[in-house]
Amino acid sequence: MSQLAIEAPLERLPLSQTIDKELWIRRLLIGLVCLWMLVVVILPIFQLLSKSLMDNAGNFVGFANYVHYFKTPALSNSIGNSLFVSILTTLIAVGLGFLYAYALTRTTIPGKAFFKGLAMMPLFAPTLLNGISLVYLFGRKGLFTTGFFGTIPGFDIHLYGPVGIIISEVLFAFPQAVLILSIALNMTDARLYEASDSLGASKIKTFFTVTIPGIKYGLISAVFVCFILAFTDFGAPKVVGGNFNILSTDIYKQVIGQQNFVMGAVVSVVLLIPTVIAFIVDRIVQRKQVAIIAAKSVPLIPKPERLKDTLFLTYCAFIALLIVGFYSTSLFASLVKVWPYKLNLGFWHYNFSDMGGGGYAAFFNSIRMAFYSAAFGTVITFSAAYLIEKSRQMRVLREISYFLSILPLALPGLVIGLSYIFFFNAKGWSIAGMFIPNPLGFLYATMGILVMSNIVHFYSVSFLTATTALKQLDKEFEIVSESMGVPFYKTFVCVTVPVCMPAILEIAMYYFVNSMATVSAVIFLYSANLPLASVAVANMDDAGDIAPACAMSILIVLANLLARMLFGLATKGVKNEPRPGW
Amino acid sequence: MTQHGEISDYLSVHQLTKKFGKFTALDDISFSTKLGEFLCVLGPSGCGKTTVLRAIAGLEKPTSGTIVVEGRDVTQLPVSRRNVGIVFQSYALFPNLTAEDNIAYGLKQRSKKAKGVEGRVTELLETVGLSGMGNKYPAQLSGGQQQRVALARAMAISPHLLLLDEPLSALDAKVRIRLRSEIRQLQKRLGVTTIMVTHDQEEALTMADRILIIDRGKLVQMGTPGEVYDKPATPFVASFIGSMNFITKVRKMEDGIFGVGEHRLKISNGRGARRVQNGEPVMIGVRPEDVMIQADGGDGINTLNTLVSAIEYRGSLFRLSLNLPISGNDYTTIDADVPSEKVRRLGLQENMHLPIHLPVDRIRVYAA
């Protein structure tokens, strides 16, 4: 070997070790990601599907259950009802959301941060609360129905049924529509508008030839997201649905009311079909988008226009007033002694001691569950996204894991909950004559299964957030570390995680807030000794204790707002570190 | 010592081929470098030059072929075992670590003695001219400074090979020119064998000991900057590095004499002229700066009458476009670079008749 002329104070690594240990560690970890997704998503869904093909005794009956389902109008009418309310919700929510997002991005109205923050308010509340607020506003003894307790003539909007469901779901879907459309409206090229101006196009023509095509993908995405949200939500319809049956309440009634698990599985599959279709179409559309946003664009800075700004400010103020009024009503109602007769304020309804549902024990269980979901969910999601995004080898395995990671987007909470009952409660499986006992049965009716269902339920959005953040990191970080002989897990801890901290905190907050508020997946999975706040809301509402139900919802909202504030402080701390430009 | 290459070859690449599906990115490439040599891999974008670098780094597994460093076959070694320092166009500095910590990143992995690391980092910062800047974060440094940190980080591990992937492309023109010589001097001082990928011919000419020119996955020429500029092996190389006038429909009349239309040109043997058979059609090339104008001598040999069709101002010189009649109405255009001083002195203008002279030993002959 030739002598080296280089000053080499440190010993060089020998060139002889050929086994790429790290590659094997990565392979193993990505394999684990696949296995994890298999156990928490694929197998439970498979169990649900097979359950829908059996009778209650467990004998295979083919499509007999489906035939029965479609021959029973009391059941199959719900399909039309569900489609009706969700399509109408989608149209209204996307319309309102577009105007709101347009005001936030394309006008010079004051208080944009305030308006944006306020529009996100419904994300912090259980959808049950939307229903409860509506009852206090438009129910039989509602503020408007009674004409502000008899001061003016009242009017009845016939809340219970489609009207109530649609209003609640619009409120529920509105923040998502605003978020998606704001992002889409922000991603534009000012040069297109300059070109359109210089060609003498009118404002209306520019709007239809530049603005709308530019946000096409965001618009499609908003439509699908709103549709899925409205189609699968369970909380609000449970409160204000009345006798108007929709798919999600049917599943609940079949499983909890009639203990008919098989029919619950059938309705779940029916619920799953449009959701999966929406998911697939959205994926195809989003894939096309990647190819289109490639060129560097000049950001559009809106110019003040008096009439336009005034109109949009009025609109935003109106929506803000509605949201504030909506939640203030429920806050007020939770503090009133006896609505609408004794309007003294106090904390009577916040003493849950003589109520069903579990009271403060349930509330703190929920906080614990949300905390665990945030902690474990964030670690799992971010690590999985890192392995999938930042590995160079194993392309096929990574693509499979990516697909499995975004698949939960198509799974409604009720479907996850029900399939978890089937899967984790199963004694075991007979495969080719061999009986394999269920190794995961011990999780049934524990905190573990609740946390797991939340992680899966909110996995995809967190995963996509993590992937987006990781994509913004220089793709050469890993190569440089590798060339210096630094193992990837060290770079992950020393560089990737600190740099992605804002996104990681965002994921943690997302998990926490949603786990606190969700009712759909956990309503099938909680046990009597492990009550949860959101389930307590549903149960108290069922029992007619609407004021305590409202009070519990308010507690959930407060816990979530607190989490949001902590997140704000934490991200501020992260951003204050001496890292300009990041 | 080894079946591959000469004993003095520090790095040798043998018949390297890389296919991505049906696309052949590298087609049977072989070359070698000596210890301490600075090699530039030059080519247009998409020619496969980055793939060469990535294969040497261990980032791409070759479809076939071998890579030998210090007499050892490293083709199957992972990146982490090849001991290469890599500098990317983006620098890939860790944004959450200071310049010091960036440089120490690979060292800490190898040495448990923190003190040794500290000394080495200070030394490296000094070497790249950033003493006292160690506690700055990448975003607080200019592009050129970030580039130097990246270089120091790559050098910190005392690499067998230093690999530079378009390291200067993201910088301003002025900084780029200054860093060229700095990198070159640093590389000479440390004596590290270096391979740089670039699409900038000027960068390659000024920095490299030898240049490797790749076109569509194939190695077309390898030589010193002087060799590839003066003796471009193919018309592609000739027009990729600098510019060259090509005159087609040329025939060899006899040894040393070529005919273009009515004109007769004397071309010295060598330079590809010898390989051609009499009567065979060829193409000849001459660089614009080699075209002499008017009274620059030549005793009437290779003197051609042309018409100035356009004059383009280029600061220190003018580029003249000259129409050379070949036969009948057929003419070809020859570009000539003429110092500004001379253009003014001779009062050259468009539509003037201008005799030019093509020096006998500055004309290259290529197969038609």
Interface residues (C-beta under 8 A of the other chain):
Chain A: M1 S2 L4 A5 I6 E7 A8 P9 L10 E11 R12 L13 L15 S16 Q17 T18 D20 E22 L23 R392 D474 E476 F477 I479 V480 S481 E482 S483 M484 G485 V486 P487 K490 C494 V495 P498 V499 E577 P578 R579 P580 G581 W582
Chain B: M1 I7 S8 Y10 L35 G36 A57 L59 V69 E70 G71 R72 V74 Q76 L77 P78 V79 S80 R81 R82 N83 V84 G85 I86 F88 S90 A92 F94 P95 N96 L97 Y105 G106 L107 Q109 R110 S111 G116 R120 Y137 A139 Q140 R153 A154 A156 I157 S158 P159 H160 L190 G191 V192
